[in-house]
């Protein structure tokens, strides 16, 4: 009985108050090391310690390209990270027809990156080695986007709707 009391007293002294954290991380990781970034981003190993971590969005983090890398590394419209932020905050960049100001917005396969000021449209495609390639498209083609259907379900009154790979939900019009 005395041994049990000593053990209980020792356990009580080690209890951490509920208001403090005992060196535990909370939430998602906010940083990504450059060497841990996907190889298809084609970042230089010695270009710094960190890589831009994609925000949560329509594409998986390993299957996307953050807007920073598109504007700075691929299109060469900016030299630094800070210049990319100023371009985005001036609302010059659109992804799939919507203005995006998030510097790490995840643009993925078949997304259209538009720059209305220069009348340029680019579609993100894969090359033969599995790396992202920006393919220049015309204004007419930029209005369309091919999507992979993940599932088809039936909603109210038996009206079908589809879910696509990039998080969109397309509902068929009511037949009545």
Secondary structure in CASP SS format (residue, H / E / C, confidence):
PFRMAT SS
TARGET T0000
AUTHOR 0000-0000-0000
METHOD secondary structure of the structure
MODEL  1
X C 1.00
X H 1.00
X H 1.00
X H 1.00
X H 1.00
X H 1.00
X H 1.00
X H 1.00
X H 1.00
X H 1.00
X H 1.00
X H 1.00
X H 1.00
X C 1.00
X C 1.00
X C 1.00
X C 1.00
X C 1.00
X C 1.00
X C 1.00
X C 1.00
X C 1.00
X C 1.00
X C 1.00
X C 1.00
X C 1.00
X C 1.00
X C 1.00
X C 1.00
X C 1.00
X C 1.00
X E 1.00
X E 1.00
X H 1.00
X H 1.00
X H 1.00
X C 1.00
X C 1.00
X H 1.00
X H 1.00
X H 1.00
X C 1.00
X C 1.00
X C 1.00
X C 1.00
X C 1.00
X C 1.00
X C 1.00
X C 1.00
X E 1.00
X E 1.00
X C 1.00
X C 1.00
X C 1.00
X C 1.00
X C 1.00
X C 1.00
X C 1.00
X C 1.00
X C 1.00
X H 1.00
X H 1.00
X H 1.00
X E 1.00
X E 1.00
X E 1.00
X H 1.00
X H 1.00
X H 1.00
X H 1.00
X H 1.00
X H 1.00
X H 1.00
X H 1.00
X C 1.00
X C 1.00
X C 1.00
X C 1.00
X C 1.00
X C 1.00
X H 1.00
X H 1.00
X H 1.00
X H 1.00
X H 1.00
X H 1.00
X H 1.00
X H 1.00
X H 1.00
X C 1.00
X C 1.00
X C 1.00
X C 1.00
X E 1.00
X E 1.00
X C 1.00
X C 1.00
X E 1.00
X E 1.00
X C 1.00
X C 1.00
X C 1.00
X C 1.00
X C 1.00
X C 1.00
X E 1.00
X E 1.00
X E 1.00
X C 1.00
X C 1.00
X C 1.00
X E 1.00
X E 1.00
X E 1.00
X E 1.00
X C 1.00
X C 1.00
X C 1.00
X C 1.00
X E 1.00
X E 1.00
X E 1.00
X E 1.00
X E 1.00
X E 1.00
X E 1.00
X C 1.00
X C 1.00
X C 1.00
X C 1.00
X C 1.00
X E 1.00
X E 1.00
X E 1.00
X E 1.00
X E 1.00
X C 1.00
X C 1.00
X H 1.00
X H 1.00
X H 1.00
X H 1.00
X C 1.00
X C 1.00
X C 1.00
X C 1.00
X C 1.00
X C 1.00
X E 1.00
X E 1.00
X E 1.00
X E 1.00
X E 1.00
X E 1.00
X C 1.00
X H 1.00
X H 1.00
X H 1.00
X C 1.00
X E 1.00
X E 1.00
X E 1.00
X E 1.00
X E 1.00
X C 1.00
X C 1.00
X C 1.00
X C 1.00
X E 1.00
X E 1.00
X E 1.00
X C 1.00
X C 1.00
X C 1.00
X C 1.00
X C 1.00
END
